[in-house]
């Protein structure tokens, strides 16, 4: 009996012009799987089992079975959203620290190989990438292959996939999978001179159907409906909802789905699993979390680099600062790099080699988060609040409601301390509180810990990537000396006693 690892792919090929349809079952678990045209000679059906044991299948007149054995190595299955965080479906922790390489799969073989080598030595566990080629500054080259052929009139024919393109493209998905990297696949974008953005809704649904049937069995796929959806003027919300519903209803595995904005975050929809946000206003992530009730990823807050566009000339420190600010505001940061090169091979567009100083600091942040765990945003300035009505009826201002309820429970001294600490960015979980001072240059921190517990206090320099223990097994009030420079954070770890959410 054929054996397949849990969350891997079982595939059958058929020499027929009819796209196969299969029913796969394991006890009470049943999946209906649609096939696709694999190449000029065959159709195929792919299945990703998510339950171990013996599976039976029926595909037309063909019946058979195969055994699914436990997963091994870095195979933890697909990533899912759980509350405001992510995790692998087998329960393993997953904290997304991704990077953007829009058109890396549309470059030369040599450049693609170089990109994969760079990724292998990087901290990034997610890549934002386009399926269609992209046309914009520093990315004017035509790709060697396109997803579909054209008809006799020169129009794209979505009933005729270019199989050479798809075979290569899915090989890159597999190579990312082998590196433990999620492929956040952008399905539409506005930077197009080939006509892909101008197709009809019906044509786009045909295209999405092929994408789903061919690629959804890969466990490391995420669906990004669009990059900067609101800059694609040929589509409206009805189109985007149709595409989101298509992905949600026809993907048999329920991969993650988002819709990335240019200016305005896409409205909350049942088919969305998380928010993919472009903004410089990073502290608003707590507001978006409360409104969307799902994880928030800051996919674009600007790129480390030196090109002429303001979004692409951040210093390494500013990039690092924005990553930490994202974290203490309740979101996950995404890296990007845009250093000018005469050959116009910029990481954000084409991949290649990383030149900046922020990737090593993203690695430090990633290791830090995997050590202490996901964080919730704590007390800070209220965002998104209505200026009218009472605090209690401001439904979009959960921070204010929570803060007022807290104030009623505190002593006068505790109230003053709480009010003085509204502004700093603070995040917490069951055993840790993290305050990031950002670009402030505080000389000290007046720290008031509970008296009935024991806490470790560390000072973190996010640029130098250092952690210094300044108090061990502490409680009560202390003055913590700080280096009076930008990029400093304070971490309090609970050793015993009550949990705390602000310091």
C-alpha distance (Angstrom), angle and dihedral (degrees) to the residues before:
residue distance angle dihedral
X1 . . .
X2 3.80 . .
X3 3.81 113.5 .
X4 3.80 124.1 -147.6
X5 3.79 126.7 -176.9
X6 3.80 117.7 -117.3
X7 3.84 110.3 -90.4
X8 3.79 91.0 13.8
X9 3.82 125.0 110.5
X10 3.79 130.3 -87.3
X11 3.80 108.8 -165.3
X12 3.79 134.6 -175.0
X13 3.81 125.8 -174.0
X14 3.79 127.9 -154.4
X15 3.79 131.7 -163.8
X16 3.77 94.3 -137.1
X17 3.78 138.8 105.4
X18 3.82 91.2 -131.9
X19 3.80 115.4 91.8
X20 3.82 106.8 -124.4
X21 3.78 126.2 -121.4
X22 3.79 120.3 -158.6
X23 3.78 140.3 -170.2
X24 3.80 114.3 -150.8
X25 3.80 119.9 -169.8
X26 3.77 140.0 -179.4
X27 3.79 111.3 176.9
X28 3.79 107.3 -59.6
X29 3.81 92.4 -9.6
X30 3.80 113.6 96.5
X31 3.81 130.4 173.1
X32 3.80 129.1 -172.0
X33 3.79 109.6 -149.1
X34 3.80 127.8 -169.8
X35 3.78 120.9 -148.6
X36 3.79 130.7 -142.3
X37 3.78 141.8 -154.0
X38 3.80 105.1 -83.4
X39 3.80 99.7 -174.7
X40 3.80 141.3 -36.2
X41 3.81 92.2 -66.2
X42 3.77 105.4 39.0
X43 3.77 150.2 24.5
X44 3.78 122.0 -141.8
X45 3.75 144.0 -162.2
X46 3.79 122.7 -149.5
X47 3.78 127.8 -163.5
X48 3.81 131.4 -173.6
X49 3.83 108.8 -158.0
X50 3.80 115.1 -146.3
X51 3.81 96.5 -177.6
X52 3.81 125.3 62.6
X53 3.80 121.8 -128.2
X54 3.79 136.6 57.7
X55 3.81 115.9 -26.1
X56 3.78 125.2 -162.5
X57 3.78 124.0 -155.8
X58 3.76 138.0 -167.6
X59 3.81 118.7 -163.6
X60 3.79 109.9 172.7
X61 3.80 105.4 -58.4
X62 3.80 92.1 -16.9
X63 3.80 119.0 100.6
X64 3.76 129.1 177.4
X65 3.76 147.5 132.4
X66 3.78 141.3 -130.6
X67 3.79 136.5 -174.1
X68 3.79 124.0 -115.0
X69 3.80 113.2 -150.5
X70 3.85 127.5 -165.7
X71 3.79 119.9 -74.1
X72 3.80 119.9 -104.9
X73 3.79 140.5 -167.1
X74 3.81 116.3 2.1
X75 3.80 91.8 -16.7
X76 3.79 102.9 115.5
X77 3.79 97.3 148.7
X78 3.78 126.3 -117.8
X79 3.79 123.8 -21.6
X80 3.80 116.1 -110.4
X81 3.81 134.7 -171.0
X82 3.79 115.0 -113.1
X83 3.78 112.4 -176.1
X84 3.81 106.3 -54.3
X85 3.80 95.2 -20.6
X86 3.80 139.8 62.7
X87 3.77 131.4 -123.3
X88 3.77 139.6 166.5
X89 3.77 115.0 -94.0
X90 3.82 90.7 -113.5
X91 3.82 89.2 59.7
X92 3.80 98.0 -101.4
X93 3.81 114.0 140.9
X94 3.81 117.8 -101.2
X95 3.80 122.5 -175.1
X96 3.82 111.4 179.2
X97 3.79 114.4 -130.6
X98 3.76 100.7 163.7
X99 3.78 141.6 168.3
X100 3.81 135.6 -145.3
X101 3.83 121.6 -118.8
X102 3.79 103.4 156.4
X103 3.80 104.4 -177.3
X104 3.80 104.4 16.9
X105 3.80 94.0 124.7
X106 3.84 90.9 56.5
X107 3.81 94.5 62.6
X108 3.81 134.1 89.6
X109 3.80 120.1 -65.4
X110 3.80 90.2 -111.1
X111 3.81 93.3 53.5
X112 3.81 92.3 45.0
X113 3.81 90.6 52.7
X114 3.80 90.2 48.5
X115 3.80 90.6 51.2
X116 3.79 91.7 52.2
X117 3.81 90.6 48.9
X118 3.81 89.7 52.0
X119 3.80 92.0 48.2
X120 3.79 90.7 50.5
X121 3.82 89.1 61.2
X122 3.80 95.4 40.0
X123 3.82 131.3 90.8
X124 3.80 93.5 -124.9
X125 3.80 119.5 119.6
X126 3.82 97.4 176.8
X127 3.82 133.1 46.2
X128 3.81 125.3 -160.7
X129 3.80 105.3 -145.6
X130 3.78 139.5 164.1
X131 3.77 126.2 -123.1
X132 3.82 93.1 -159.1
X133 3.83 119.1 55.5
X134 3.79 117.0 -97.8
X135 3.81 129.5 -131.6
X136 3.79 118.5 -161.5
X137 3.83 139.4 104.4
X138 3.81 112.1 -39.9
X139 3.79 89.8 15.1
X140 3.81 109.0 68.6
X141 3.81 97.9 127.0
X142 3.79 121.4 115.4
X143 3.80 115.2 -124.1
X144 3.78 121.0 -120.4
X145 3.81 92.1 -124.8
X146 3.81 137.9 27.8
X147 3.82 129.1 -154.3
X148 3.82 93.5 -113.5
X149 3.79 140.7 24.2
X150 3.79 124.9 -117.5
X151 3.78 126.5 -116.1
X152 3.81 126.2 -125.4
X153 3.81 91.3 -81.6
X154 3.80 93.5 54.1
X155 3.81 95.9 -104.4
X156 3.77 123.9 131.9
X157 3.80 111.1 -97.1
X158 3.78 109.5 -150.8
X159 3.79 90.9 -170.1
X160 3.83 89.3 65.5
X161 3.82 111.6 60.8
X162 3.80 118.2 -168.0
X163 3.78 96.9 -120.4
X164 3.79 94.3 -164.9
X165 3.82 88.6 59.6
X166 3.81 93.6 48.8
X167 3.80 94.4 45.9
X168 3.79 90.4 53.2
X169 3.79 94.3 41.7
X170 3.78 95.1 52.9
X171 3.81 89.5 46.6
X172 3.82 86.8 62.2
X173 3.81 89.9 50.8
X174 3.80 88.4 54.1
X175 3.81 92.2 48.1
X176 3.80 90.2 52.5
X177 3.81 88.8 47.6
X178 3.80 90.5 53.4
X179 3.82 88.1 53.6
X180 3.81 91.5 51.1
X181 3.80 91.9 -111.0
X182 3.80 125.8 140.8
X183 3.83 116.9 -133.5
X184 3.82 107.5 -136.3
X185 3.79 95.0 -163.2
X186 3.83 116.7 -153.3
X187 3.81 107.5 -150.5
X188 3.83 100.2 -175.1
X189 3.80 134.9 21.3
X190 3.83 137.5 165.1
X191 3.82 99.1 -125.3
X192 3.76 97.0 91.4
X193 3.80 135.6 127.8
X194 3.78 96.4 170.0
X195 3.81 98.4 71.5
X196 3.80 101.4 -107.0
X197 3.80 93.8 123.5
X198 3.82 92.4 54.1
X199 3.80 99.4 58.1
X200 3.79 121.2 121.6
X201 3.78 122.3 -100.0
X202 3.81 89.9 -108.8
X203 3.82 91.8 52.8
X204 3.78 90.9 47.9
X205 3.80 91.8 51.1
X206 3.81 89.3 53.5
X207 3.80 88.9 51.0
X208 3.81 92.2 48.5
X209 3.79 91.3 49.0
X210 3.80 90.8 56.6
X211 3.82 91.6 46.3
X212 3.80 91.8 51.1
X213 3.79 96.1 46.0
X214 3.79 93.9 45.7
X215 3.81 103.3 38.3
X216 3.80 109.7 24.4
X217 3.81 93.8 86.3
X218 3.82 89.2 68.2
X219 3.78 106.1 96.3
X220 3.83 95.6 -147.1
X221 3.83 96.5 60.0
X222 3.81 122.7 118.4
X223 3.81 121.5 -178.4
X224 3.80 115.6 -130.7
X225 3.80 101.0 -177.3
X226 3.80 91.8 -158.6
X227 3.76 144.7 -12.4
X228 3.82 107.5 -128.6
X229 3.78 93.3 -7.0
X230 3.82 92.6 -175.4
X231 3.82 92.0 61.5
X232 3.82 91.3 61.1
X233 3.79 98.2 89.1
X234 3.81 95.7 -175.6
X235 3.81 92.3 68.5
X236 3.79 134.0 61.7
X237 3.80 135.7 -166.9
X238 3.80 91.6 -83.6
X239 3.80 89.0 58.8
X240 3.80 93.6 47.5
X241 3.79 91.5 47.4
X242 3.81 90.2 50.1
X243 3.80 90.1 52.1
X244 3.80 93.4 45.3
X245 3.80 91.6 48.6
X246 3.81 90.3 48.5
X247 3.79 91.7 54.7
X248 3.79 92.4 43.2
X249 3.81 96.5 48.1
X250 3.82 101.5 37.8
X251 3.80 101.7 38.8
X252 3.82 100.4 92.3
X253 3.81 92.1 -159.7
X254 3.80 101.7 49.6
X255 3.80 99.3 -125.9
X256 3.80 118.2 -169.4
X257 3.84 116.5 -79.5
X258 3.82 131.0 -163.1
X259 3.81 138.5 157.9
X260 3.80 115.1 -141.4
X261 3.80 121.5 -143.9
X262 3.76 136.5 -141.2
X263 3.81 96.8 -162.0
X264 3.81 111.3 -16.5
X265 3.83 123.1 42.7
X266 3.79 111.1 -119.9
X267 3.83 113.6 -101.4
X268 3.77 117.3 -99.1
X269 3.79 112.7 -86.4
X270 3.80 133.6 179.6
X271 3.81 90.4 -120.1
X272 3.82 93.0 58.5
X273 3.79 120.0 94.7
X274 3.81 99.9 -179.2
X275 3.81 143.1 0.3
X276 3.79 121.3 -101.0
X277 3.80 103.9 -165.0
X278 3.80 134.3 -172.0
X279 3.81 111.2 -161.8
X280 3.79 145.6 118.3
X281 3.82 89.6 -144.1
X282 3.77 93.4 86.2
X283 3.79 98.3 165.2
X284 3.82 89.9 67.5
X285 3.79 90.1 75.6
X286 3.82 90.9 91.8
X287 3.80 88.3 57.4
X288 3.80 91.9 48.6
X289 3.80 90.7 48.3
X290 3.80 90.6 54.3
X291 3.82 93.2 46.4
X292 3.81 99.1 41.9
X293 3.82 96.0 31.6
X294 3.79 91.3 -145.9
X295 3.83 139.4 92.3
X296 3.80 118.7 -66.9
X297 3.81 124.2 -144.9
X298 3.81 118.7 -169.2
X299 3.79 94.3 -143.3
X300 3.79 95.4 172.7
X301 3.78 124.6 23.7
X302 3.81 93.0 140.6
X303 3.81 136.0 -67.6
X304 3.77 134.2 -98.1
X305 3.78 105.9 -114.4
X306 3.79 147.9 86.2
X307 3.81 108.5 -106.2
X308 3.80 123.2 129.3
X309 3.81 97.4 -98.1
X310 3.80 116.6 90.3
X311 3.80 92.1 -131.9
X312 3.80 90.2 56.0
X313 3.80 105.2 49.2
X314 3.79 106.0 66.5
X315 3.78 118.8 141.9
X316 3.78 118.3 -117.2
X317 3.80 89.3 -109.4
X318 3.81 93.0 51.0
X319 3.81 90.1 49.6
X320 3.79 90.8 49.5
X321 3.80 91.1 45.4
X322 3.81 91.9 52.7
X323 3.80 90.8 49.4
X324 3.82 91.9 54.9
X325 3.79 91.5 42.5
X326 3.82 88.4 54.1
X327 3.79 90.9 52.9
X328 3.80 96.8 49.4
X329 3.81 88.4 46.2
X330 3.80 90.7 59.1
X331 3.82 100.6 -99.8
X332 3.80 139.7 103.2
X333 3.84 120.1 -113.7
X334 3.81 128.9 -133.1
X335 3.81 124.1 -152.3
X336 3.79 127.7 -135.2
X337 3.81 135.7 172.8
X338 3.82 131.9 -157.8
X339 3.80 111.7 171.6
X340 3.81 113.5 162.5
X341 3.79 116.1 -111.2
X342 3.76 129.7 178.0
X343 3.81 90.6 -129.5
X344 3.84 88.7 51.7
X345 3.80 93.2 -127.5
X346 3.80 99.4 145.7
X347 3.81 118.2 171.7
X348 3.82 94.9 -130.6
X349 3.82 90.9 58.6
X350 3.80 109.1 24.7
X351 3.78 109.4 8.2
X352 3.79 120.2 -138.5
X353 3.81 115.8 133.3
X354 3.80 131.9 -4.6
X355 3.81 115.5 -126.7
X356 3.80 103.5 172.8
X357 3.78 133.2 98.5
X358 3.80 96.9 -131.2
X359 3.86 100.1 75.6
X360 3.81 92.8 71.3
X361 3.81 87.8 50.4
X362 3.79 91.1 50.2
X363 3.82 85.3 53.5
X364 3.80 89.9 52.8
X365 3.80 91.5 48.6
X366 3.80 91.6 47.0
X367 3.82 92.3 51.6
X368 3.80 89.8 46.6
X369 3.81 92.6 52.7
X370 3.79 93.0 46.3
X371 3.81 87.4 53.0
X372 3.81 98.8 48.8
X373 3.83 100.3 25.7
X374 3.79 135.7 -129.7
X375 3.79 116.6 -29.7
X376 3.79 136.1 -142.1
X377 3.79 120.7 -143.7
X378 3.80 112.5 -106.7
X379 3.80 135.6 -163.8
X380 3.80 114.2 -28.7
X381 3.78 138.5 125.5
X382 3.81 114.1 -37.0
X383 3.80 113.9 -109.4
X384 3.78 132.6 -163.5
X385 3.77 93.7 13.2
X386 3.77 124.2 156.4
X387 3.83 113.9 -118.2
X388 3.80 90.5 -143.5
X389 3.77 133.0 75.6
X390 3.77 130.1 14.7
X391 3.77 126.4 -48.7
X392 3.79 90.6 -105.9
X393 3.81 95.0 59.2
X394 3.82 96.8 45.8
X395 3.78 95.2 105.8
X396 3.79 91.8 179.1
X397 3.80 93.9 54.6
X398 3.79 107.9 69.4
X399 3.81 90.9 154.3
X400 3.80 92.0 63.6
X401 3.81 93.8 46.5
X402 3.80 91.6 49.0
X403 3.81 92.3 46.3
X404 3.80 94.5 50.0
X405 3.80 90.9 49.3
X406 3.79 89.7 50.3
X407 3.82 93.2 49.4
X408 3.80 91.3 57.2
X409 3.81 89.8 59.9
X410 3.81 97.8 49.5
X411 3.77 133.8 85.8
X412 3.82 118.5 -114.4
X413 3.83 91.7 -99.8
X414 3.78 90.9 48.7
X415 3.82 90.9 48.2
X416 3.79 92.2 55.0
X417 3.79 90.8 49.6
X418 3.81 91.5 48.9
X419 3.81 93.0 49.3
X420 3.80 91.7 50.1
X421 3.80 89.5 53.3
X422 3.81 100.0 50.5
X423 3.79 94.1 97.5
X424 3.85 102.8 51.6
X425 3.79 116.9 88.0
X426 3.79 108.1 -109.2
X427 3.80 130.0 175.8
X428 3.77 130.4 -179.4
X429 3.78 148.6 176.7
X430 3.78 132.7 -176.4
X431 3.79 95.6 -66.9
X432 3.81 106.2 19.7
X433 3.79 142.8 54.7
X434 3.80 118.9 -165.9
X435 3.78 123.8 -167.6
X436 3.80 117.3 -171.8
X437 3.80 115.2 -161.8
X438 3.80 92.5 -165.7
X439 3.79 112.1 -171.6
X440 3.76 92.5 -9.2
X441 3.79 117.7 111.8
X442 3.79 103.2 -148.7
X443 3.81 117.1 178.8
X444 3.78 94.0 -156.3
X445 3.79 144.2 -3.7
X446 3.80 123.0 -134.0
X447 3.77 100.6 -139.7
X448 3.82 122.4 -164.0
X449 3.80 111.1 -171.1
X450 3.81 125.4 180.0
X451 3.78 112.8 -88.2
X452 3.80 95.0 -139.2
X453 3.79 97.5 61.9
X454 3.79 145.4 52.1
X455 3.81 123.3 -115.7
X456 3.79 138.5 179.3
X457 3.83 116.6 -140.3
X458 3.81 122.7 -157.2
X459 3.80 133.4 179.3
X460 3.82 114.4 -141.3
X461 3.80 126.5 -160.0
X462 3.81 103.9 -159.2
X463 3.82 93.4 -165.3
X464 3.80 98.4 45.3
X465 3.83 88.5 38.0
X466 3.80 94.1 -133.7
X467 3.81 134.3 140.0
X468 3.78 121.8 -160.6
X469 3.80 123.9 -170.8
X470 3.80 107.8 -136.6
X471 3.81 98.9 168.6
X472 3.79 129.7 25.9
X473 3.83 121.7 -166.3
X474 3.79 91.4 -3.9
X475 3.80 131.3 165.5
X476 3.80 136.6 170.0
X477 3.81 125.6 24.8
X478 3.81 124.6 -15.7
X479 3.79 140.0 164.2
X480 3.80 108.5 -130.0
X481 3.80 114.2 -156.9
X482 3.81 113.4 -136.6
X483 3.83 129.7 -167.7
X484 3.83 94.4 -116.1
X485 3.79 93.9 -126.6
X486 3.79 137.6 113.3
X487 3.80 122.2 -87.2
X488 3.79 100.0 38.0
X489 3.80 125.6 143.1
X490 3.79 134.0 -176.4
X491 3.80 121.1 -142.6
X492 3.81 122.3 -164.5
X493 3.81 115.6 -169.1
X494 3.80 120.7 -164.0
X495 3.80 111.6 -130.9
X496 3.80 94.5 171.5
X497 3.78 139.4 -18.2
X498 3.78 129.5 42.4
X499 3.78 126.5 -10.4
X500 3.82 117.6 -113.8
X501 3.80 131.4 -153.8
X502 3.81 102.3 -168.0
X503 3.80 135.5 29.7
